[in-house]
């Protein structure tokens, strides 16, 4: 619903980086490793060392796109820090979490949920004053989805009795905690993870301290040690 062309982000798709065959940069080698561990979907990757940014999503219509900036391409970036930043962004690309970055505002996410509900049930109750905008989004969604997808969507959404009252805050915060855990697991360092969390702006209802405390609890859990064993994590100090 919000995807745009590569050109609208100042990108030319023919200039995307072939990260499978060109792994001369430490970032790319780690990137390919983490992509395999997380089974991240295929996407376009652009390297832009002039961009003062980390690894960012460009929600493009042709393919999901990531743009790597100087914060992850710098040779001064420690491997564990790099692993945390890359793993967190790749975790967001998983289908069950992708909407968190594709629709980065809670109001957008709420609007998308109601548009989907209208698509499968035109009689869905809507907030006063928002009917026209939501119907427009529902019409756009209908053009983008195949009939089997709409049927599948309907089977899920019919479980919601009052979609206009659904509080997406819990899901929103849970995605943040889940991606924090994935990133900490793969960087294999609680201290590094907590420090990077504290340095990033929080878009969730959780404080940096609260997220760090959740990481410490996870790092002491049986799930954490079992996952470490299953993944045979090999990232070492750079």
N, C-alpha and C positions, 0 to 999 in steps of 0.2 A: 504493500500500500504506500510505502514511503520511499521505495527504491528509485534511484535516478541514474542517468547515464554516466559513464566514466568521465566524459568531458565536463559534466557539471561539477566534478570534483577536481578539475584541472589535470586529469589523467588520460593517457592514450593507451588503450588496451594492448596495442602491438608492442608497447614498451614494458610490459609486465616481465617480472624476473622469473626465469626458469629455475626454481629452487631445487628441483629434483636432480638436474644434471650439473648445476653450477653451485658448488658448495665450498668455494674458496674462502668465504667469510665465516668466522666462528659463529655468528648469529645464524647463518643459514644451516650449518651442520646441526646446531642445537634445535633449530626450528623444525627440521625434518624429523629428528628423533622424537620430539614432543608431539608433533602431528601424528606420528605413528602410534604412540602410546595412547593418545586420546581419541584415536579414530576420527579426527576432525574431517569434515567434508572438504571436497576440493574447492579451491578458491584462487583468485588472482593475488599475487604479491608484488608490491612495488617498493623499491628501496629509494629513500629520499633523505640522504645525510644532511641536507640543508634544512630540513623541517625540524623545528624544535619540539619534538614530540616523541612518545614511546611507540607502541604498536597500536594503530587505530583502525577501526572499521570504517570503510566507505561503503555505504549500503547501495551498491550498484545493481542495476536491473539485469545486466548480462551475466554476471556471476558475483558471488560474494567476494569482496575485495578487502585486503589488509594493506596498510601503508606503514612501513617501518621508518621511523625517524631517527634522529641523532641519539636519542636517549637509549636506544637498543643497538645501534650500529657502532657506537663509540668503543674503541679498543680498551678504554679505561673501565668499562662496565664489568664488574665481577660476574663470573659464570652463574653463581647462585642467584644473584639479582636478576640477571638476564633470564634465567630459567623461570623465576617467579613471574616476571612481566609477560613473557611469551605464553606460558602455560595458562595464566589467568585469562588472557584474551582468547586463546584457542578454546578454552572451556566454554566461553560465552557463545561460541559458534555451534555448539551442539544443539540439535533441534529443540530440546526441552528448555533451553535457556536463551535461544537466539533473540526472542522478542525483547529481552531485557536491554539489548544494545540496539536493535533495529528500531525500537520505539522507546527512546531513553527518558521519557517523561511519563509519570504515572497517569496523567490526563490522557496522553496519547494511547496508552495501553488500555485504559478504561473505555475510550472511544472505539478502539478496535474490537474489544470484547462485545460491546453493544452492537456494533455494525455486523459482526458475525452472527449474533443472536437474531437480528432483524432479517438477515439473509435466510436463515432456516425457519424463522417464525415472524412474519411481518407484523403480528399483533403484539410483539414485545413492548412492554411499557418502557418509555424513555423519559429522561429528565426534561422538564419543561424548558423550552428555548433551544434545545439541542437536536430536535427531531430532524431538521433539514440537513444539518451537517452529518449526522449519523446515517441518514438514508443515502446521502451522496457517497459516503464511504462504503456502505453495503452494496450499492450499485457497482462501484469500482471493484470491490472484492469479487463480485459475481462474475465479472469479465475475466478475472485472473485465475479462477479455480475451475477445474473440471468437475463434472457432475458427481463422480465417485468421491471426490474430495469434499464436496458440499454435503453429501450423504454422511460421510464419516464425521464431519464437523457437527452435523445435526445430532448424531447419536451421542456425542459428548456434551453438547450444550443443553440438550433437553433435560439433563440432570439438574440444571440450575433453576431453582424456583423463582428467584428474584434477582436476575443478573444486574439490574440497575443498582442494587444494594451491595454487590460483591465488593469486599475490601481486598484489593490486590496488594496491600502493603506487606502482608505476611509472605506472600510468594516473592515479592520484590526483594525483601530482606533475605529470604532463604536462598535466593540465587546468589546474592553477594557472599553469603557464608559458604555456599557450596564451591564457588569459584575460588574463594580464599583457600579452602581446604585442598582443592586440586593443586593450586599453585604452590602451596606450602609443601605438600607431599612431594612434588616433583623438583622443587629446589632443595628439599631435604634440610631445611634450616628454619626453625621457628623464629629465631632472632631476626634474620633477614626478612622474613615474611612480615613480622610485626612492624619493623622499621619502614618497609615500603607501604604498608597499609596506612601508617600514620602520616606518610608524606603525600598521599593522594587525596583529592577531594572526595568526600563521601556523598553519594546520591541516595543512600538508603536512610532508613530511620534509625540505624545503628551507629553508635559512635565508633571511632577508631579504636578506643580502649576496649569497648565491648566486643568488637570483632577480634581483637588480639587475644582477649580472654577466651573466646570461643576456640581459637586456634590452639591455645595451650591445652584446653580440655580435650580437643581432638587428638593432639599429639600424644596424649597419655592413654588413649583408648586402644582397645583390642583391634578395632577396625583399621586404625592407622598402621599398626605393626603388621597386620595381615596384608594390607595393600602394599606396603614396602616390600614384603617378601614376594608377593605375586608379581610385582613390577620389576624386581631385581634392579632397583634404582642404582645408577652408576655415576651420577653427577658428583664431581669432587670439587674441592676448592680450586679456583682459577689462579 
